Amino acid sequence: MSMKTNVDYWAELLDNMPESFKRWFCEEKKYLQKHITPNAKVLDVGCGDGRSIFEYRVKE
């Protein structure tokens, strides 16, 4: 019997994302796209890996 790692847990969760998470991420994306302008400098301070900023950064 193998033990799940933290990475395994989150990978599985994101592969089978609940609708509530999908709605949250969609709203988060809209917010970031509205408030982060091209050439903005962003300090992402938190407990994650920067997924939000990296994935949703404004494309030039």
N, C-alpha and C positions, 0 to 999 in steps of 0.2 A: 504494500500500500504506500503510495507516494503522497507527500504532503504538498499542498498547493502553496505557491509563493505569492507574495503580494502582487507581483507582476501578472501571474496567472489569473488571480482573482479579477483584476481590473481588465485584463484582456477579454476574459469571458463575459464580464459585465458589459463591456462596450460592444461585443459581438451580439449580445442579446439585450440591447438597451431598452429599458422600460419607456413607455410613452412619456412619462413625466420628465425623464432625462432629456428626451428628444426635444420636448417643448422648451425646457430650460436652456439647452445649448442653442436652439434657434433664436430665442430672445437675447441671449448673451451675444451671439454673433451680430444681430441687428444693432445692439447697443454699441459694441466695439466699432463696427463699421461707421456708425453715425458720429462717434466721438473721437476716433483716432484718425487724424488727417494725414495725407502724404507728408513724408519727411518729419513726422512727429517723433519725439524721443519718448520712450515708454519705459518706466521702471516697473517691472512685474514682480511684486513682493508677495509671496504666499507660500503655501505648502505643497504646491504641485510642481509640474515639470515645464510649465510655460505653454501648455497645449493651446490654451485660448488665444494668447497673443500670436503664437507661431502660426496656428491654423487660420486665424481670422484677420491677420494683418492686412492693411490696406495695400492693394497692389497698385503700383505706379503705371 
